[in-house]
């Protein structure tokens, strides 16, 4: 018996494993939330599978997503990142990663954790949508518009509404698994 999965992941082992084990699972841990924030900002304008295939390279290049270290990156580290063929070598996104680490810590200071801040936009629990086919899922919503504006106001970069909605899906703030998908009721 085959298990039904969301159509977007079918046919690629890495994509299917990500779908089956991570996508849409609620994350409340600040370190993991930061990792996804960085990966989603690098994904802007690219496909998610491109980022997923480079995820381990990003992990190594960015000190295992240690936002305290990243917040202190200087010119030497920026230059080494720009030379790292294992990641997306985009100067604006690298600079955004550093400023996002700084903004992330400011949010932690204000709210006690980034998790408390980000999850407050959905009252602490996932929004469960009823997506029949993945192509019918929205690219953004009024809620992602609101969250995007708030993040930008706090100094975050590369956090447009579409990036923010993808982030919400990835971190389980929104359950956009297809209703026939085996993960729909588990997420």
Phi, psi and omega in degrees: 000129178271146178266131178285135178233162174302137185298334185293339185259349187297133172101355178229119185303318181295315178298315181295319179296318177299313178301312186291330189245340187233311190299124177086359177278124183302128179246127179242359182274125183303319182298314179292322178298322178293317178305311181294326177299315180294312181299319180293323179292323177289334181288338183313120179085358180235175177273151181295325181297328177299316180290317180301319179292337180256006187305314181294325176296318176299316181302314180289315183296325183254040173047048178055035177060034177281099185297332178294321177288315183300321181301338182257005181303135177250192184298321181297315180293319178302316181296319179295324177294321179294339179265355185276105182291348181280349180240181173277116185267076181241115185302317180296320180287325176295314177298321178296323179299318180292311180292329177292325176296319179293315179295323178302315180291328176294320177295318177302316181297318182288320188253354183094329174196156175292324180303313179301317180297303189293319182287343178296337180289342178237026180055032174080000180221150183299145170274124183257104179275170180241073182275120179277321179221136187306330180290346179271352179291143181289156175273336176199169183217169174304325178293317178293329174299313181297313181295318178302313180299319181292318178299315180298319179299330180271005175098004179285148180241157180057043180234051174294169186302322180291317177298316181296320179294319177299321177297316180298321178294312184298321185268007175080008176293333178231131175261102178249024172296145176300143184299337177272354182286142180298338180276346185304314182273349179269333185287000000 
